[in-house]
Amino acid sequence: MAPKPKPKPTVSSPSQPPPPIEDLFTSLNLHIQRSQFDQAVKVADQILLVAPSDEDAIRCKVVALIKEDRIDDVLSVIQASHRLPVDLSFFKAYCLYRQNKLDESLESLKSQEGTSATMLLESQILYRLGKIDACIDIYQKLQKSKIDSLEINLVAGLVSAGRASDVQGMLDAMRVKATSSFELAYNTACSLIERSKYKDAEQLLLSARRVGQETLMEDNLADDDIEIELAPIAVQLAFVQQLLGNTPEAMEAYTGIINRNLADESSLAVAINNLVVLKGPKDISDSLRKLDRLIEKGNGAQRFQLSNGLESKLSPKQRETIYANRVLLLLHSNKMDQARELVAALPDMFADSVMPVLLQAAVLVRENKSGKAEEILGQFAEKFPDKAKVVLLARAQVAAAAGHPQIAAESLSKIADIQHLPATVATIVSLKERAGDIDGAEAVFDSAIQWWSNSMTEDNKRTVIMQEAASFKLKHGREKEAACLYEELVKSHKSLQALIGLVTTAARVDVDKAESYEKQLKPLPGLKGVDVESLERTSGAKHVQSDSHVEVTEAYEESKNKDKAKKKRKRKPRYPKGFDPANPGPPPDPERWLPKRERSSYRPKRKDKRAAQVRGSQGAVVREKHEASGTDTSTNISNSKSDQATTSKGSSQSVAPSQSKPSSKSSKKKSRK
């Protein structure tokens, strides 16, 4: 084998000098104008080889990397440039915001001056953190800066803060039409949905879709890209149909969006969640599969997280709703282990929400641990009094369903802003009455009456509660207190119903008072000539028949007598032929109607043992026709019996097929001669 030739030594060419830095910056500017950001990064690297501390080159590289969505590379460049006299904290804050590290991003902005860009980024961070009021304050400060599309973010902030009613006034003050852009029309439609103006919201969403199509077609976008950009509007239109009660149309719209898969991740997630809600407990397995596309198990401290970057694209309320719906589906499908695992992870994910403790209570109730559910709900209400209203209502419902009326009444009594409303008072009284605490129920009425007496509201419910309190006291034998309430109602409101109650109640405890108030009742017409005292002395009223009734009675008696006059002719009994009634003979057999096999005199026939004997020479087998037929018949009979047994055993589940009856013919046995 010939030896391999040695490679020829390459002659090192002298290194070419880099192009002038002015040409590099010209090329960099050209790539940026053409949106060729990957080439811009390469040119910026060439500039930094020549001038490593050039601030403009570093900034251009950072911005180009951000445009390319290479956030990790941006943070690496910023970390490598921390010793240079270049302030990149704003870009660092933005990259941390993109990575959903909101607290770190906000901390990085503290060293920045209050420029428009800094304030705008800060408002976005606060919006995502759920601090909507602080976000709106910054937007209102920025109104004088004339930032493009500021009104879009401001409307979104007002809707998220629960101030949807302020949107139209803000647009009027800024002299901006809702249809000036499809984004603004979409956000304004969301404010109309919050105000329950669904028809107006639908019309505005249709206008937003039309404006969006025109705008995006002018930008020469493809049809699929336009559909992706307008997917939030399509999902919101389906949601409006859902709110209007047009369930089939909404389900069809959601299904079309999901099947076409031409939507951004957040819109697709909202469509899947809403479709699952519309289906409810129907087709649970399919709903779980759809939600499992959105949720995946995380690593480290966070055991669950949303897939496809949805953690940063959805609001905390939307993320919480998706997790809550998955827990409910797991409960419906009886997958308790998975439900417990997910519920245990929710408090760390949504520390400021009451939903995790409500879902935990739901899991415990499903496991028939109502007492434990009441305990954790009560502890949460004591720990967080400002969030206790919903939790106490849930605790009252759980306790009432579990047969603990006293705990349910106690929970309702702790809700200060509703405990004196008529509906709440009636519920608490009913629960205490069921628990046998009549004194406690009466105290609830007295407390409510006292509260409404001191209340200065226009819609005062004191009269209604006093009327019900009087009826309750009268029902439980406290006539004197009931009479006092009725008397107060008569004096304050001149109520006829209260006057009637006062008269009937006072008649039991104070006759003089009853007679004095009875005079205020209007006399009934037609009763002036009736002497009540003489009527009371009579033994009682007698029933007096009218003339028409007497005539009907007499006619009935006459017809009855005529029927009696017609006597029926008695016929002689007919006996069987040859029967002598004078000498009937022995009585008939009492078992004559029973089958023979059930009679006491029945004896089964003996089997003939000779039929089984084999005749002939040794080793010969003789098979006659009658034996073969007898064998076949017995086989059919045994099969038929087994089929009948199987049929009778499974008759409760299905209709048994018809069985052929066994043959009743038996082969005649030949006698030995």
C-alpha positions, 0 to 999 in steps of 0.5 A, a space after each residue: 500500500 502506497 504511503 499517503 502523500 503529505 499535505 503541502 504546507 500552506 503559505 500564510 497570507 497576510 491578514 487583511 485589514 478590517 474595513 474602515 469603521 465608517 463603512 461598517 456603521 454605514 453597513 450596520 445602518 443599512 441592515 437595520 433599515 432593511 430589518 436584516 437584524 441577524 446581519 446587523 448583529 454580525 456587523 456590530 460584532 465587527 465594529 466591536 472587534 475594532 472598538 470594543 467599548 463603542 456604545 453605539 455598536 453595543 446598543 445596536 447589537 442589543 436592539 438587533 438581538 431583541 428584534 430577533 427574540 434572542 433574549 438570553 443572548 441580550 442578557 449575556 451581552 449586557 452581563 459582559 458589558 457591565 464594566 464598560 461605561 454604558 448604561 443598559 439597565 433599561 434593556 435589561 429590565 425589558 428582557 427580564 419583563 419578556 422572561 416574566 421576571 417582573 420583580 427583577 425587571 421593576 428593580 432594574 428600572 429604579 436606577 432609570 430616569 423618569 423618561 417616557 419609555 421608562 414610565 411606559 415599561 413600568 406601566 406594562 410591568 405593573 399591569 402584568 403584576 396586577 397592580 392596575 391602579 398604579 398602572 393607570 396612574 402612569 398612563 394618565 401622566 403620559 397623556 401629555 407626552 403624545 405617545 402613539 397608541 397610548 389610549 389602547 393601553 389606557 382602555 385596557 387598564 381601565 377595563 382590568 381595574 373594573 372601571 369600564 364605565 370610565 372608558 367612554 368618558 376618557 375617549 371623549 376627553 382625548 377626542 378619540 373614536 373607538 374605531 380609529 384602530 382595531 385594537 382600540 375597538 377591541 378594548 372598547 368592546 371589552 368594556 361594553 361586555 363588562 357593562 353587560 351591553 352585549 349587543 353593542 359589544 358585538 357590533 363594535 367587534 364586527 367593526 374592529 374585525 372589518 377595520 383590522 382586515 383593511 389595515 392588515 391587507 394594506 400591510 400586504 400580510 397573507 390571509 393566514 397571518 391576518 387571521 392569526 392577528 385577528 384571532 382575539 376578535 374572533 374569540 371575543 365574538 364567540 364569547 359574546 354569543 356565549 353570553 347572549 345564550 347562543 350556545 350552538 353558535 358559540 361552540 361552533 365558533 370555538 371549535 372552528 378556531 381550535 381546529 384551524 389552529 390559526 390563532 396566537 397561543 393566548 387566543 387558542 387557550 381562551 377558546 379551549 377553556 371557554 369550549 370546555 366550560 360550555 361542554 360542562 360535564 359532557 365528554 369529560 375525557 375530551 375536555 381533559 385532553 384539550 386542557 392537558 395541551 395547555 398545562 404541563 408539569 414544571 421542574 423545581 418549586 413550580 410543579 405545574 405551569 402553562 405550556 407555550 409561554 402562556 404564563 407570560 401571555 395570559 393574565 393571572 385571572 385567566 391562568 387561574 381559571 384554566 387551572 380551576 376548570 381542570 380541577 373541576 373536570 378531574 373531580 367530575 371524572 373521579 380522578 381524586 389523586 390528580 385533583 389533590 396534587 393540582 390543588 396542593 400546588 395552587 396556593 403557591 401559584 396564586 397566593 393572593 386569591 381565594 380560588 385555591 382554598 375554595 377548590 381545596 374545600 371542593 375536593 374535601 367535600 367530594 371525599 365526604 370530609 365536610 368537617 375538614 372543609 368547614 375547618 380550612 374555610 373558617 381558618 382562611 376567613 380568620 386569616 384574611 378578613 378582607 377576602 372572607 365574604 366568598 369563603 364564608 358563603 362557601 362555608 355556609 353552603 357546605 355546612 348546610 348541605 352537611 347537616 350543620 345548620 348552626 355552623 352555616 348560620 354562624 358563617 352567614 352572621 360574620 358577613 357584615 355587609 349582608 347579614 341584615 338584608 332580608 334574604 340573609 336574615 330569613 336564611 339565618 333564622 331558618 337555619 337556627 330554627 332547624 338547629 332548635 335555637 329559637 332564642 338565637 333566631 329571635 335575637 337575629 330578628 331583633 338585631 336586624 330591626 335595630 340595624 334598620 331603625 338606625 339606617 338612613 337608607 332610602 330603601 328601608 327594609 325595617 317594615 318587612 323584617 318586623 312583619 316577619 318577626 311578628 309572625 315568627 314570635 306568634 308561631 312560637 307562642 310569644 304572643 305578647 312580643 308579637 303584639 308589640 311589633 304589630 302595634 308598632 307597625 300599626 302606629 308607624 305605617 297604618 298597615 291593614 295587615 299589621 292591624 289584623 295581626 294585632 287584633 288576632 294576637 292581642 285577643 289572646 293576651 289583652 282583650 281590651 286592647 284587641 277590642 279597641 283596635 278592632 274598632 279601626 277595622 272597616 265593617 264588612 258589608 251586609 253584616 249590620 243586621 246581625 246580632 253577634 251576641 244572640 248568634 253566640 247564644 244559639 246552639 248552632 246553625 242547622 242545615 236547611 235544605 232548599 226546595 230544589 234540593 228536596 225535589 231532587 231527593 224525593 225523585 231519587 227516593 221514588 226511583 229507588 223504591 221502583 227498583 226495589 219493586 222489581 224483583 229479580 227471578 231466581 234461576 235454578 242452578 245447573 248441574 253436570 249430567 248425571 249429578 244428583 244434588 241429593 246424593 253428591 258422593 265423595 268430595 272432589 280431590 283438592 289437588 285436582 288443579 295442581 300439575 301431577 308432579 306437584 301432587 302428593 300422590 305423584 311417584 316418578 317412573 323408574 328407569 329401565 336399567 336394561 336399556 344401557 346393557 350392550 349385547 353382542 360379542 366382546 369388543 362389538 358395539 351395537 347401536 340401534 336406531 332407537 338408541 341413537 334417537 334417544 341419545 340425540 333427544 337427551 342431548 337436546 334436552 340437556 342443552 336446552 336445560 343449560 340454555 334455559 338456566 343461562 337465560 334465566 340467570 341473565 334475564 335481568 340484563 337482556 331479553 333472552 333469545 327464544 329457545 326451541 322446546 325439547 322433543 316430548 317423544 320418548 323411544 319405545 324400549 324393546 322387551 327381551 324375548 
